[in-house]
Amino acid sequence: MNRFTGKTIIVTGAASGIGRASARMFAAEGGRVVAADRAADVHATASAIREAGGAAESVVMNAGASADVAALVDFAEKTYGRLDVVFANAGISGGAPTLFEQSEAAWLDILQVNLIGPMLAIQIAAPVLARHGGGAIVCTASVAGLRSGAGSPAYSASKAGVINLVSVAAQELAGTKVRVNGICPGLIETGMTQPIFERAAVKGTSGKIGQLNPLRRAGQPEEIAKAALFLASEDASYINGHALVVDGGLSSSLPIVPPRG
């Protein structure tokens, strides 16, 4: 498939994990990718895409800083002549402290990247997308934004904000042909979640990871990337203001003791 031939796509948080997998998949389907991250490893993402025959540029930036987001959008448009898709994926976890342990400074840092970042992506990129005839913005939320138990308090609150943000943005962009949707990943094996997998390996409990969802496994970055590509493509042309849950079925039930077998 070549769903993104001739289209320009920005992917933030593209140095690793979901962002890197998504950038590579967008390029594999003909897209011209601008991979962005505050980590210099984002250059390796772009290099891998070019080595595979795709088109990609990379930018080191802060997704939570308006000047950096504006410069990124301007760079993408000037480099490739247009902008069609933005995947606002950059995020930080903030570890796993309790509500009474997490500092105000940590809250501000997490909200700046995880919630203000997607807001800036929408605010700055949507007018450019509209000017080029419309397009799609996809924001990474989380099942942690649906209910407690899947992240730190600040992380969970930031992702709940993203879920609401996509619905608000979809309404405010009515008539522009710009769609805004979100993705709520469950437990995905990425750099952010690596400590969970490492602790399980040390304890000899790796086989229990993901046991609470019906698929009984963790997800892989490519599985979230496929959802991002779907929402960004014309295959999802009538999906707008929606947060798609991709969690192996984890959030489909209230807590229960999983059946044995």
C-alpha positions in Angstrom: 0.0 0.0 0.0 1.1 3.6 -0.6 -1.5 5.6 1.3 0.9 8.5 1.9 2.5 9.0 -1.5 3.1 12.7 -2.0 2.2 13.5 1.5 4.3 15.2 4.2 4.2 13.8 7.7 5.6 15.2 11.0 6.2 12.6 13.7 7.3 13.8 17.2 8.9 11.5 19.7 10.5 9.7 16.7 13.8 8.8 18.3 12.5 5.5 19.5 9.5 3.3 20.3 6.2 4.2 18.8 7.4 7.3 17.1 10.3 5.6 15.3 8.1 2.7 14.2 5.5 5.1 12.9 8.0 7.3 11.0 9.4 4.2 9.3 5.9 3.0 8.4 4.8 6.3 7.0 7.9 6.4 4.8 7.4 2.8 3.7 3.9 3.9 2.4 5.3 6.7 0.3 5.3 9.5 2.9 7.9 12.2 3.2 8.7 12.2 6.9 10.0 14.8 9.2 11.1 13.0 12.4 11.4 15.1 15.5 12.5 14.5 19.1 14.5 16.1 21.8 16.9 13.2 21.7 19.7 13.1 19.0 18.8 9.5 18.2 16.1 10.9 16.0 18.8 11.4 13.3 19.2 7.6 13.3 15.5 7.2 12.6 15.8 9.4 9.5 19.0 7.7 8.4 17.3 4.3 8.6 14.4 5.6 6.5 16.7 7.0 3.8 18.8 3.8 3.8 15.5 1.9 3.0 14.8 4.2 0.1 12.4 6.5 1.8 12.4 10.3 2.2 13.1 11.7 5.7 14.6 14.6 7.5 15.2 14.9 11.3 14.9 17.7 13.7 16.0 17.9 17.4 13.4 20.0 19.2 11.2 20.3 22.3 7.6 19.3 21.5 6.4 21.3 24.5 7.9 24.6 23.3 5.9 26.8 21.0 8.9 28.2 19.2 10.2 24.8 18.5 6.9 23.5 17.2 6.5 26.5 14.9 10.0 26.0 13.5 9.3 22.3 13.0 6.1 23.0 11.1 7.7 25.7 9.0 10.7 23.4 8.2 8.4 20.6 7.1 6.4 22.8 4.8 9.4 24.6 3.3 11.3 21.3 2.8 8.5 19.3 1.1 6.2 22.1 -0.1 3.2 21.1 2.0 2.0 19.4 5.2 -0.6 16.7 5.4 -0.2 14.8 8.7 1.0 15.5 12.2 1.5 12.6 14.6 1.9 14.4 18.0 3.4 11.4 19.8 6.1 12.8 22.0 5.7 12.1 25.7 7.4 11.4 29.0 6.3 9.1 31.9 7.6 10.8 35.1 8.2 7.5 36.8 5.8 5.9 39.2 5.4 8.1 42.3 2.1 8.4 44.1 -0.1 11.5 44.1 1.5 12.6 47.4 5.0 12.1 46.2 4.9 13.7 42.7 6.2 17.3 42.9 4.6 20.4 41.4 7.7 20.7 39.2 7.2 17.1 37.9 3.6 17.9 37.1 4.5 21.0 35.2 7.2 19.1 33.2 4.9 16.2 32.3 1.9 18.4 31.4 4.1 20.6 29.3 5.3 17.8 27.0 2.3 15.4 27.2 -0.6 17.8 27.0 0.6 21.3 26.0 2.7 19.6 23.3 -0.3 18.1 21.4 -2.1 21.4 21.9 0.7 23.3 20.3 0.9 20.8 17.5 -2.8 21.3 16.8 -2.8 25.1 17.3 0.2 25.6 15.0 -0.1 22.9 12.4 -3.9 22.9 11.8 -4.0 26.2 9.9 -1.2 24.9 7.7 -3.0 21.7 7.0 -6.2 23.6 6.2 -4.3 25.8 3.8 -3.2 22.8 1.9 -6.7 21.4 1.7 -7.0 19.5 4.9 -5.3 16.6 6.6 -5.0 14.7 9.8 -3.6 15.2 13.3 -3.1 12.2 15.6 -2.2 12.6 19.2 -0.9 9.9 21.5 -3.0 9.5 24.7 -3.0 6.4 26.8 -5.3 4.0 28.7 -3.9 5.8 31.7 -6.1 8.7 30.7 -9.2 6.5 30.9 -8.8 5.3 34.5 -6.2 4.9 37.3 -3.6 2.2 37.5 -1.7 2.6 34.3 0.7 5.5 35.0 1.8 8.2 37.5 -0.8 10.7 38.6 0.6 13.5 36.4 1.0 11.2 33.4 -2.5 9.9 33.7 -4.0 13.4 34.1 -2.0 14.6 31.0 -3.3 11.7 28.9 -6.9 12.3 30.1 -6.4 15.9 28.9 -5.3 14.6 25.4 -8.4 12.5 25.1 -10.5 15.6 25.7 -8.3 17.8 23.6 -8.9 15.8 20.4 -12.7 16.0 20.8 -12.5 19.8 21.5 -10.1 20.4 18.6 -12.2 18.4 16.1 -15.2 20.6 16.9 -13.2 23.9 16.7 -11.8 22.8 13.3 -15.2 22.1 11.9 -15.3 22.9 8.2 -11.5 23.0 7.7 -11.2 19.4 6.5 -8.7 18.8 9.3 -9.4 15.7 11.4 -8.1 15.3 14.9 -8.0 11.9 16.7 -6.1 10.2 19.5 -4.7 6.8 20.3 -4.8 5.2 23.8 -2.1 2.5 23.9 -2.0 -0.1 26.6 1.2 -1.6 27.8 3.7 -1.3 24.9 7.3 -2.4 25.0 9.2 0.8 24.4 12.1 2.7 26.0 9.6 4.4 28.4 8.3 1.1 29.7 11.6 -0.8 29.6 12.0 -0.7 33.4 8.8 -2.8 33.8 10.2 -5.5 31.5 13.6 -5.4 33.1 12.1 -5.8 36.6 10.0 -8.7 35.4 13.1 -10.4 33.8 15.0 -10.1 37.1 12.1 -11.6 39.1 11.5 -14.3 36.5 7.9 -13.1 35.9 8.2 -12.0 32.2 5.5 -14.4 31.3 3.0 -12.5 33.5 3.4 -9.2 31.6 0.1 -8.3 30.0 -1.7 -11.1 31.9 -4.7 -8.8 32.7 -5.7 -8.2 29.1 -7.4 -10.9 27.0 -4.5 -11.2 24.6 -2.2 -11.8 27.6 0.8 -10.1 26.3 2.3 -6.6 25.9 2.0 -4.7 22.7 4.7 -3.7 20.3 5.4 -0.2 18.9 4.5 -1.4 15.4 1.0 -2.3 16.6 0.4 1.3 17.7 2.1 2.6 14.5 -0.5 0.8 12.4 -3.3 2.5 14.3 -1.6 5.9 13.8 -1.3 5.3 10.1 -5.0 4.2 9.9 -6.2 7.3 11.6 -3.9 9.5 9.5 -5.1 8.0 6.2 -8.1 8.3 4.1 -9.2 4.9 5.4 -10.3 6.9 8.4 -11.8 9.8 6.5 -15.0 9.8 8.6 -13.4 9.3 12.0 -12.9 12.6 13.9 -12.7 13.6 17.5 -12.2 10.0 18.6 -9.7 8.3 20.9 -9.0 4.8 19.7 -8.0 2.3 22.4 -5.3 -0.2 21.4 -4.7 -2.2 24.5 -5.3 -5.9 23.8 -8.7 -5.5 25.5 -7.4 -4.4 28.9 -9.9 -1.6 29.3 -12.9 -3.7 28.1 -13.6 -5.0 31.6 -13.7 -3.9 35.2 -11.0 -5.6 37.3 -11.5 -9.4 37.6 -9.5 -12.4 38.3 -8.5 -13.8 34.9 -9.6 -17.3 34.2 -6.9 -19.9 34.4 -5.8 -21.8 31.4 
